[in-house]
Amino acid sequence: MPAEQKKLFSKDNQAGDKFNYARKLFHLIGLVIPVGYFFTWLDPVSPWQFKETTRSLIFWITGVITIFFLVIEFLRFRFKLWQDLFVKVAGPMLKGKELNKMHGSVPYILALCLVVGFFPRDIAILSILFLTFGDPAAALVGGKYGTIRFYNGKSLQGTLGGIGGAFFSGLVFLLLLSATGVASDFVLWDTHGVRLENWLTLCIGAISALLIEFVSHEGLLDDNLTIPVGASLIMIGAHALFAGQNLAAYFNPIQDLLRTIH
């Protein structure tokens, strides 16, 4: 990599780099998705009305952005002019290895599209929170205290820190959900008492979110995609098992994303 280009990237992409934190901070922008989804911000301003308008619009918007990003990736890998322009614009937010490989924003936006489109609202929000807070917590703890390293460069300390970050972010959300009485199958308690199946689902989801990093790959299947989608699948599987429900009932029908209400 030319020296003038190398300055645009983090030094060596190790956990603990200042660049690493700036990159993780970018994920916080994604919080607008679960917040907007939960409070249905797009319902009153949309010219189209669906069964769940905000969910459908988030699905379509993030889907279009994903396609746009994929086109940019196609062009920059084949034409030097596009690559040079891309590096000038996005270089400060890239890892050095992403110069010749797909950058993490593509699987990130795709993950938002998939979890919002096809999974229950609260499962989708939990999975986004796991990525938004668990991944940076793992980088922070691993960068400062990581001494026991695995084959992929991740540390035991970082993984435990990430699980803690994922769990507590999910816990805060479900506590607020339960305390405000919002209708949900995933509250931590109700008039019948403590909902043990939801506590177990939260714990399993938080643990699985960070363990999924060990089977993630570079490119489209990196942890920006595998954590939200993988954790969502594991959580609905766990909840269906504990609650004795049909697994198919957890998936949002695709026709709801397509059909407008007149």
Contacts in CASP RR format, 6 or more apart in sequence:
PFRMAT RR
TARGET T0000
AUTHOR 0000-0000-0000
METHOD contacts of the structure
MODEL  1
MPAEQKKLFSKDNQAGDKFNYARKLFHLIGLVIPVGYFFTWLDPVSPWQF
KETTRSLIFWITGVITIFFLVIEFLRFRFKLWQDLFVKVAGPMLKGKELN
KMHGSVPYILALCLVVGFFPRDIAILSILFLTFGDPAAALVGGKYGTIRF
YNGKSLQGTLGGIGGAFFSGLVFLLLLSATGVASDFVLWDTHGVRLENWL
TLCIGAISALLIEFVSHEGLLDDNLTIPVGASLIMIGAHALFAGQNLAAY
FNPIQDLLRTIH
1 9 0 8 1.000
1 96 0 8 1.000
1 99 0 8 1.000
5 87 0 8 1.000
5 99 0 8 1.000
6 96 0 8 1.000
8 87 0 8 1.000
8 91 0 8 1.000
8 92 0 8 1.000
8 94 0 8 1.000
9 19 0 8 1.000
9 91 0 8 1.000
9 94 0 8 1.000
9 95 0 8 1.000
9 96 0 8 1.000
9 99 0 8 1.000
10 17 0 8 1.000
10 18 0 8 1.000
10 19 0 8 1.000
10 20 0 8 1.000
10 23 0 8 1.000
10 95 0 8 1.000
10 96 0 8 1.000
11 17 0 8 1.000
11 19 0 8 1.000
13 19 0 8 1.000
13 20 0 8 1.000
13 95 0 8 1.000
13 96 0 8 1.000
13 97 0 8 1.000
14 20 0 8 1.000
14 143 0 8 1.000
15 138 0 8 1.000
15 139 0 8 1.000
15 142 0 8 1.000
15 143 0 8 1.000
15 146 0 8 1.000
15 154 0 8 1.000
15 155 0 8 1.000
15 158 0 8 1.000
16 139 0 8 1.000
16 140 0 8 1.000
16 142 0 8 1.000
16 143 0 8 1.000
16 144 0 8 1.000
20 139 0 8 1.000
21 136 0 8 1.000
21 139 0 8 1.000
21 140 0 8 1.000
22 92 0 8 1.000
22 93 0 8 1.000
23 93 0 8 1.000
23 95 0 8 1.000
24 135 0 8 1.000
24 136 0 8 1.000
24 139 0 8 1.000
25 136 0 8 1.000
26 93 0 8 1.000
27 108 0 8 1.000
27 131 0 8 1.000
27 132 0 8 1.000
27 135 0 8 1.000
27 136 0 8 1.000
28 132 0 8 1.000
30 112 0 8 1.000
30 128 0 8 1.000
30 132 0 8 1.000
31 128 0 8 1.000
31 132 0 8 1.000
33 58 0 8 1.000
33 62 0 8 1.000
33 112 0 8 1.000
33 116 0 8 1.000
33 128 0 8 1.000
34 124 0 8 1.000
34 125 0 8 1.000
34 128 0 8 1.000
34 129 0 8 1.000
35 41 0 8 1.000
36 42 0 8 1.000
36 54 0 8 1.000
36 58 0 8 1.000
37 54 0 8 1.000
37 55 0 8 1.000
37 58 0 8 1.000
37 116 0 8 1.000
37 121 0 8 1.000
37 124 0 8 1.000
37 125 0 8 1.000
38 121 0 8 1.000
38 125 0 8 1.000
40 52 0 8 1.000
40 53 0 8 1.000
40 54 0 8 1.000
41 54 0 8 1.000
42 53 0 8 1.000
42 54 0 8 1.000
42 57 0 8 1.000
42 58 0 8 1.000
43 49 0 8 1.000
43 53 0 8 1.000
43 54 0 8 1.000
46 53 0 8 1.000
46 54 0 8 1.000
46 57 0 8 1.000
48 56 0 8 1.000
48 57 0 8 1.000
48 260 0 8 1.000
49 260 0 8 1.000
49 261 0 8 1.000
50 56 0 8 1.000
50 57 0 8 1.000
50 256 0 8 1.000
50 257 0 8 1.000
50 259 0 8 1.000
50 260 0 8 1.000
50 261 0 8 1.000
51 256 0 8 1.000
51 259 0 8 1.000
51 261 0 8 1.000
52 256 0 8 1.000
55 116 0 8 1.000
55 117 0 8 1.000
55 121 0 8 1.000
55 252 0 8 1.000
55 257 0 8 1.000
56 117 0 8 1.000
56 256 0 8 1.000
56 257 0 8 1.000
58 112 0 8 1.000
58 113 0 8 1.000
58 116 0 8 1.000
58 117 0 8 1.000
59 113 0 8 1.000
59 116 0 8 1.000
59 117 0 8 1.000
59 257 0 8 1.000
60 257 0 8 1.000
62 109 0 8 1.000
62 110 0 8 1.000
62 112 0 8 1.000
62 113 0 8 1.000
62 116 0 8 1.000
63 109 0 8 1.000
63 110 0 8 1.000
63 113 0 8 1.000
65 109 0 8 1.000
66 106 0 8 1.000
66 109 0 8 1.000
66 110 0 8 1.000
66 113 0 8 1.000
69 105 0 8 1.000
69 106 0 8 1.000
69 109 0 8 1.000
70 106 0 8 1.000
72 82 0 8 1.000
72 86 0 8 1.000
73 102 0 8 1.000
73 103 0 8 1.000
73 106 0 8 1.000
75 82 0 8 1.000
76 82 0 8 1.000
76 83 0 8 1.000
76 85 0 8 1.000
76 86 0 8 1.000
77 83 0 8 1.000
77 100 0 8 1.000
87 94 0 8 1.000
87 99 0 8 1.000
90 103 0 8 1.000
94 103 0 8 1.000
95 103 0 8 1.000
97 218 0 8 1.000
98 104 0 8 1.000
101 218 0 8 1.000
101 219 0 8 1.000
102 218 0 8 1.000
102 219 0 8 1.000
102 220 0 8 1.000
104 219 0 8 1.000
104 222 0 8 1.000
104 224 0 8 1.000
105 224 0 8 1.000
106 219 0 8 1.000
106 220 0 8 1.000
107 219 0 8 1.000
107 220 0 8 1.000
107 221 0 8 1.000
107 222 0 8 1.000
107 224 0 8 1.000
107 225 0 8 1.000
107 226 0 8 1.000
108 131 0 8 1.000
108 224 0 8 1.000
108 225 0 8 1.000
110 220 0 8 1.000
110 225 0 8 1.000
111 131 0 8 1.000
111 224 0 8 1.000
111 225 0 8 1.000
111 227 0 8 1.000
111 228 0 8 1.000
111 229 0 8 1.000
112 128 0 8 1.000
112 228 0 8 1.000
114 228 0 8 1.000
114 229 0 8 1.000
115 123 0 8 1.000
115 124 0 8 1.000
115 127 0 8 1.000
115 128 0 8 1.000
115 228 0 8 1.000
115 229 0 8 1.000
115 232 0 8 1.000
116 124 0 8 1.000
117 124 0 8 1.000
117 252 0 8 1.000
117 257 0 8 1.000
118 251 0 8 1.000
118 252 0 8 1.000
118 254 0 8 1.000
119 127 0 8 1.000
119 232 0 8 1.000
119 236 0 8 1.000
119 250 0 8 1.000
119 251 0 8 1.000
119 252 0 8 1.000
120 185 0 8 1.000
120 186 0 8 1.000
120 236 0 8 1.000
120 250 0 8 1.000
120 252 0 8 1.000
121 184 0 8 1.000
122 173 0 8 1.000
122 174 0 8 1.000
122 177 0 8 1.000
122 184 0 8 1.000
122 185 0 8 1.000
122 186 0 8 1.000
123 186 0 8 1.000
123 232 0 8 1.000
123 235 0 8 1.000
123 236 0 8 1.000
123 239 0 8 1.000
123 250 0 8 1.000
124 228 0 8 1.000
124 232 0 8 1.000
125 173 0 8 1.000
126 170 0 8 1.000
126 173 0 8 1.000
126 174 0 8 1.000
126 186 0 8 1.000
126 202 0 8 1.000
126 205 0 8 1.000
126 231 0 8 1.000
126 232 0 8 1.000
126 235 0 8 1.000
127 209 0 8 1.000
127 227 0 8 1.000
127 228 0 8 1.000
127 229 0 8 1.000
127 230 0 8 1.000
127 231 0 8 1.000
127 232 0 8 1.000
127 235 0 8 1.000
128 228 0 8 1.000
129 166 0 8 1.000
129 169 0 8 1.000
129 170 0 8 1.000
129 173 0 8 1.000
130 166 0 8 1.000
130 169 0 8 1.000
130 170 0 8 1.000
130 205 0 8 1.000
130 206 0 8 1.000
130 209 0 8 1.000
130 210 0 8 1.000
130 227 0 8 1.000
130 228 0 8 1.000
130 231 0 8 1.000
131 209 0 8 1.000
131 223 0 8 1.000
131 224 0 8 1.000
131 227 0 8 1.000
131 228 0 8 1.000
132 169 0 8 1.000
133 165 0 8 1.000
133 166 0 8 1.000
133 168 0 8 1.000
133 169 0 8 1.000
134 161 0 8 1.000
134 162 0 8 1.000
134 163 0 8 1.000
134 164 0 8 1.000
134 165 0 8 1.000
134 166 0 8 1.000
134 169 0 8 1.000
134 209 0 8 1.000
134 210 0 8 1.000
135 162 0 8 1.000
135 223 0 8 1.000
135 227 0 8 1.000
137 158 0 8 1.000
137 161 0 8 1.000
137 162 0 8 1.000
137 164 0 8 1.000
137 165 0 8 1.000
137 166 0 8 1.000
138 154 0 8 1.000
138 158 0 8 1.000
138 159 0 8 1.000
138 161 0 8 1.000
138 162 0 8 1.000
138 210 0 8 1.000
138 213 0 8 1.000
139 158 0 8 1.000
141 155 0 8 1.000
141 157 0 8 1.000
141 158 0 8 1.000
141 160 0 8 1.000
141 161 0 8 1.000
141 162 0 8 1.000
142 154 0 8 1.000
142 155 0 8 1.000
142 157 0 8 1.000
142 158 0 8 1.000
142 161 0 8 1.000
143 155 0 8 1.000
143 158 0 8 1.000
145 155 0 8 1.000
145 157 0 8 1.000
145 158 0 8 1.000
146 155 0 8 1.000
146 156 0 8 1.000
146 157 0 8 1.000
146 158 0 8 1.000
147 155 0 8 1.000
147 157 0 8 1.000
148 155 0 8 1.000
148 156 0 8 1.000
148 157 0 8 1.000
149 155 0 8 1.000
149 156 0 8 1.000
150 156 0 8 1.000
150 159 0 8 1.000
150 214 0 8 1.000
152 213 0 8 1.000
152 214 0 8 1.000
154 213 0 8 1.000
154 214 0 8 1.000
159 210 0 8 1.000
159 211 0 8 1.000
159 213 0 8 1.000
161 210 0 8 1.000
162 210 0 8 1.000
163 206 0 8 1.000
163 207 0 8 1.000
163 209 0 8 1.000
163 210 0 8 1.000
164 206 0 8 1.000
165 206 0 8 1.000
166 205 0 8 1.000
166 206 0 8 1.000
166 209 0 8 1.000
166 210 0 8 1.000
167 202 0 8 1.000
167 203 0 8 1.000
167 206 0 8 1.000
167 207 0 8 1.000
170 202 0 8 1.000
170 206 0 8 1.000
171 202 0 8 1.000
174 186 0 8 1.000
174 187 0 8 1.000
174 188 0 8 1.000
174 198 0 8 1.000
174 202 0 8 1.000
175 188 0 8 1.000
177 184 0 8 1.000
177 186 0 8 1.000
177 187 0 8 1.000
177 188 0 8 1.000
178 187 0 8 1.000
178 188 0 8 1.000
178 189 0 8 1.000
178 190 0 8 1.000
181 187 0 8 1.000
185 198 0 8 1.000
185 239 0 8 1.000
185 243 0 8 1.000
186 195 0 8 1.000
186 198 0 8 1.000
186 201 0 8 1.000
186 239 0 8 1.000
187 195 0 8 1.000
187 198 0 8 1.000
188 194 0 8 1.000
188 195 0 8 1.000
188 198 0 8 1.000
188 199 0 8 1.000
188 202 0 8 1.000
189 195 0 8 1.000
196 242 0 8 1.000
197 239 0 8 1.000
197 242 0 8 1.000
197 243 0 8 1.000
198 239 0 8 1.000
200 238 0 8 1.000
200 242 0 8 1.000
201 235 0 8 1.000
201 238 0 8 1.000
201 239 0 8 1.000
201 242 0 8 1.000
204 234 0 8 1.000
204 235 0 8 1.000
204 238 0 8 1.000
205 231 0 8 1.000
205 234 0 8 1.000
205 235 0 8 1.000
205 238 0 8 1.000
208 230 0 8 1.000
208 231 0 8 1.000
208 234 0 8 1.000
208 235 0 8 1.000
209 227 0 8 1.000
209 230 0 8 1.000
209 231 0 8 1.000
210 227 0 8 1.000
212 223 0 8 1.000
212 226 0 8 1.000
212 227 0 8 1.000
212 230 0 8 1.000
212 231 0 8 1.000
213 223 0 8 1.000
213 226 0 8 1.000
213 227 0 8 1.000
215 226 0 8 1.000
216 222 0 8 1.000
216 223 0 8 1.000
216 226 0 8 1.000
216 227 0 8 1.000
236 247 0 8 1.000
236 250 0 8 1.000
236 251 0 8 1.000
237 247 0 8 1.000
237 250 0 8 1.000
239 245 0 8 1.000
239 250 0 8 1.000
240 246 0 8 1.000
240 247 0 8 1.000
240 249 0 8 1.000
240 250 0 8 1.000
END
